[in-house]
């Protein structure tokens, strides 16, 4: 019964090669009565066909565009189709456990929380490695300057080591890998900020919720896993590198800094850039390993420098990202290309 209170909105994050597996877990672990909106932002043909085929067997609405979408654009596209009390955003590369949605809804109903998130694992669920279990996030006033403070709990720690500490609690931050939100929050705050193309989208939203007086909870009895790269499929790379491009990251940092009155030199922004750089290297894992083997003892540093400065910052940014970004900017809206909006097929 609790499940009928929410609609699941599935959106692209950075890759498509995990989308089939992710969708299958959501369909298997979610009551058939729950409405699902699948936002397909230019996935490869095989993935798009798979989504349509699954929608013909367990009817759900598919929204497709032949243009890559930022995550907040995709989420905002799904929102007008939600007619339930809650929306559950789920990235298209997340595996969910049984009971995930009912557990999140129960927490929201019992606490009055505006936002509820699960325990996030990273990588294969069987490894039980924590990605994040809530976080501390706020704006500090130091020496007349505003600074962003962000610290995640239990990142990269095995669940078994901290199991007794994983309890329902208020927190400052949950992530869009999987997040339950009351729909009336958007009546108060408006849509998600589409100026945040790459990073800080979840931080911005949670800060806005807190500023408006809402509460955010972690409910670790609900568990999901972010199936992060590596591996990263060849067909993933254009979208992946657009999502984590200089253009999208710099625009996101500038937008966030402007909105929250922060200096562009804030140290936390450097942390997000370091994450981006390391994340891009992971997507080039096999090629990076080959260079490492060829360069011997100093291989890792040489390979990382080569792929960061030459492959990512020059070749991919110029040959892949720039044409995609020019196309995006030339269009008056992210949905200027033909759209498909259907229930089932």
C-alpha positions in Angstrom: 0.0 0.0 0.0 2.9 2.4 0.8 4.3 1.9 -2.6 1.3 3.5 -4.3 2.3 6.7 -2.7 5.3 7.1 -4.9 6.3 7.3 -8.6 9.8 6.1 -9.6 11.6 8.4 -12.1 14.7 6.7 -13.7 17.2 9.1 -15.2 20.6 8.9 -16.9 23.6 9.7 -14.8 26.9 9.1 -16.7 26.6 5.7 -18.6 24.2 3.4 -20.3 25.9 0.0 -20.1 24.5 -0.7 -16.7 21.0 0.4 -17.6 19.5 -3.0 -18.4 20.7 -4.5 -15.2 19.5 -1.5 -13.2 16.1 -1.5 -14.8 15.7 -5.2 -14.1 16.4 -4.8 -10.4 13.9 -2.0 -10.1 11.2 -3.9 -11.9 11.9 -7.0 -9.8 12.0 -5.2 -6.5 9.2 -2.7 -6.9 5.5 -3.5 -6.7 3.8 -3.6 -10.1 1.3 -1.0 -9.0 4.0 1.7 -8.7 4.1 4.1 -11.6 7.5 4.4 -13.4 8.7 7.1 -15.6 11.8 6.2 -17.6 13.7 9.2 -19.0 16.0 8.0 -21.9 18.5 10.6 -22.9 19.9 9.3 -26.2 20.8 5.8 -25.0 22.4 3.4 -27.5 19.9 1.6 -29.8 20.2 -1.7 -28.0 19.4 -0.1 -24.6 16.5 1.9 -26.0 15.0 -1.2 -27.5 15.5 -3.1 -24.3 13.7 -0.4 -22.3 10.8 -0.4 -24.8 10.5 -4.2 -24.6 10.4 -4.2 -20.8 7.8 -1.4 -20.9 5.6 -3.6 -23.2 5.6 -6.4 -20.5 5.3 -4.2 -17.4 3.8 -1.0 -18.7 5.5 2.2 -17.8 6.0 5.6 -19.4 9.1 6.1 -21.6 10.3 9.6 -22.4 13.1 9.6 -25.0 15.1 12.3 -26.7 18.0 11.9 -29.2 20.0 14.4 -27.2 22.1 13.8 -24.1 20.6 15.3 -21.0 22.1 16.6 -17.8 20.8 14.7 -14.7 18.7 17.7 -13.5 17.2 18.2 -17.0 16.2 14.6 -17.0 14.6 14.7 -13.5 12.7 17.9 -14.3 11.4 16.3 -17.5 9.9 13.5 -15.5 8.3 15.6 -12.7 5.2 16.8 -14.6 4.2 13.1 -15.1 4.2 12.4 -11.3 0.8 12.3 -9.7 1.7 10.7 -6.4 2.7 12.1 -3.0 6.4 11.2 -3.5 8.8 10.9 -6.3 11.7 8.4 -6.1 14.6 9.5 -8.3 16.9 6.6 -9.3 19.9 6.8 -11.6 20.0 4.4 -14.5 23.1 2.7 -13.1 21.8 1.8 -9.7 20.9 -1.7 -8.4 18.1 -1.7 -5.7 17.4 -4.3 -3.0 14.0 -5.8 -2.2 11.7 -3.5 -0.2 13.7 -0.4 -1.0 10.8 1.9 -1.9 8.4 0.9 0.9 11.2 1.4 3.4 12.0 4.9 2.2 8.3 5.8 2.2 7.8 4.5 5.7 10.7 6.7 6.9 9.1 9.7 5.3 5.7 9.0 6.6 6.9 8.4 10.2 9.3 11.3 10.4 7.8 13.9 8.1 11.0 14.2 6.2 11.0 16.1 3.0 13.9 13.9 1.6 14.9 10.4 2.4 17.8 8.4 1.0 19.0 4.8 1.5 22.4 3.4 2.3 24.4 3.7 -0.8 26.9 1.0 -1.7 29.5 1.3 -4.4 30.3 -1.4 -7.0 29.0 -4.9 -6.9 26.3 -5.2 -4.1 27.8 -8.5 -2.9 31.0 -6.7 -1.8 29.0 -4.6 0.6 31.3 -1.5 0.4 29.7 1.8 1.5 29.6 4.7 -0.9 27.9 7.1 1.5 25.8 6.8 4.6 24.7 10.4 4.9 26.9 13.5 5.2 27.5 16.8 6.9 27.1 19.8 4.6 26.7 23.4 5.4 28.1 26.9 4.6 30.7 28.1 7.1 31.5 31.8 7.8 35.3 32.0 8.3 37.2 35.3 8.5 34.5 37.1 6.7 34.3 34.5 3.9 31.7 31.8 3.2 33.1 28.3 2.7 31.4 25.1 1.7 31.9 22.2 4.2 31.1 18.6 2.9 32.0 15.4 4.7 30.6 12.0 3.8 30.1 9.2 6.4 31.7 5.8 6.1 32.9 6.2 2.4 34.7 3.0 1.2 34.1 1.2 4.5 32.7 -2.4 4.6 29.2 -2.5 5.9 30.2 -5.2 8.4 32.6 -2.8 10.2 30.0 -0.2 11.0 26.7 -2.1 10.8 25.6 -1.1 14.4 26.1 2.6 13.5 23.9 2.4 10.4 20.6 3.7 11.9 17.8 6.0 10.7 18.8 9.5 11.4 18.7 13.1 10.3 21.5 14.1 7.9 22.4 17.1 5.8 22.9 15.3 2.4 21.7 12.4 0.4 22.5 11.8 -3.3 20.4 11.5 -6.4 21.6 7.9 -7.0 18.4 7.2 -5.2 16.4 9.8 -3.4 12.7 10.0 -2.2 11.3 13.5 -2.2 7.9 14.9 -1.3 6.3 16.3 -4.4 5.1 19.5 -2.6 8.8 20.3 -2.1 8.9 21.4 -5.7 5.9 23.6 -5.1 8.0 25.4 -2.5 11.4 25.4 -4.2 10.6 25.2 -7.9 12.2 22.7 -10.3 15.8 21.4 -9.9 18.5 23.8 -11.0 19.4 23.0 -14.6 22.4 25.2 -14.4 24.1 22.4 -12.5 25.1 20.2 -15.4 27.8 18.0 -13.9 28.5 18.2 -10.1 26.9 19.6 -6.9 23.3 19.0 -8.0 22.5 17.0 -4.9 24.4 19.4 -2.6 22.5 22.4 -4.0 19.1 20.7 -3.6 19.8 19.5 -0.1 21.0 23.0 1.0 17.8 24.5 -0.5 15.7 22.0 1.4 17.4 22.8 4.7 17.2 26.6 4.0 13.4 26.1 3.5 13.1 24.3 6.9 12.8 20.8 5.6 14.4 17.7 7.1 16.6 15.1 5.3 16.9 11.5 6.6 19.0 8.5 5.9 17.2 5.2 6.1 19.9 2.5 5.9 17.3 -0.3 6.1 16.9 0.5 2.4 19.9 -0.4 0.4 21.0 0.4 -3.2 24.3 0.1 -5.1 25.8 2.5 -7.5 27.3 0.3 -10.3 30.1 2.8 -11.0 32.7 2.5 -13.7 34.9 0.7 -14.4 34.1 -1.0 -16.6 32.7 1.6 -18.9 31.3 0.6 -22.3 32.6 2.1 -25.5 29.2 3.5 -26.3 29.1 5.1 -22.8 32.1 7.3 -23.5 30.6 10.3 -25.4 28.0 10.9 -22.7 30.4 10.1 -19.8 33.0 12.6 -21.0 30.3 15.2 -21.7 29.0 14.8 -18.2 32.5 15.2 -16.7 33.8 17.7 -19.2 35.5 21.0 -18.4 32.5 22.9 -19.9 29.9 21.1 -17.7 32.0 21.1 -14.6 33.1 24.7 -14.8 29.5 25.9 -15.5 28.3 23.9 -12.5 30.9 25.3 -10.1 30.2 28.8 -11.3 26.5 28.4 -11.0 26.7 26.9 -7.5 29.2 29.5 -6.3 27.0 32.3 -7.6 23.9 30.9 -6.0 25.4 30.3 -2.6 27.7 33.3 -2.5 30.9 31.3 -2.5 34.3 32.1 -4.0 35.3 30.1 -7.0 38.5 29.3 -5.1 36.6 27.4 -2.4 38.6 24.3 -1.5 35.6 22.0 -1.8 35.4 22.8 -5.5 38.9 21.5 -5.9 37.7 18.3 -4.3 35.0 17.9 -6.9 37.6 18.5 -9.6 39.9 15.9 -8.2 37.0 13.5 -8.1 36.2 14.3 -11.7 39.8 13.7 -12.8 40.0 10.4 -11.0 36.6 9.3 -12.3 37.6 10.0 -15.9 40.7 7.9 -15.5 38.7 5.0 -14.2 36.7 5.0 -17.4 39.9 4.6 -19.4 41.0 1.7 -17.2 42.2 -0.8 -19.8 44.1 1.7 -21.9 45.5 3.2 -18.7 46.7 -0.2 -17.6 48.4 -0.8 -20.9 50.4 2.4 -20.7 51.3 1.6 -17.1 52.7 -1.8 -18.2 54.7 -0.2 -21.0 56.3 2.4 -18.7 57.5 0.1 -16.0 58.0 1.1 -12.3 56.9 4.7 -12.8 53.9 3.5 -14.9 51.0 4.7 -12.8 52.1 8.3 -12.5 53.1 8.4 -16.2 49.9 6.8 -17.3 47.7 9.1 -15.2 49.6 12.2 -16.4 49.3 11.1 -20.0 45.6 10.4 -19.9 44.7 13.4 -17.9 46.7 16.0 -19.8 46.7 14.6 -23.3 43.8 12.1 -23.7 41.2 13.8 -21.5 42.1 17.5 -21.6 43.1 17.7 -25.2 41.9 14.8 -27.4 38.6 14.0 -25.8 37.6 17.5 -24.9 38.3 18.7 -28.5 37.2 15.8 -30.5 34.2 14.5 -28.5 33.0 17.1 -26.0 33.3 20.3 -28.0 31.0 19.1 -30.9 28.4 17.7 -28.4 28.4 20.9 -26.4 28.1 23.1 -29.6 25.1 21.0 -30.6 23.5 21.4 -27.1 24.0 25.1 -27.1 22.6 25.5 -30.6 19.3 24.1 -29.5 16.7 26.3 -27.8 15.7 23.6 -25.4 17.1 20.2 -24.3 14.1 18.6 -25.9 14.3 20.3 -29.3 14.8 16.9 -31.0 11.9 14.5 -31.5 10.6 13.0 -28.3 8.8 9.8 -27.5 6.4 9.9 -24.6 4.4 6.7 -24.2 2.9 4.2 -21.9 4.3 0.8 -22.8 5.4 0.8 -26.5 
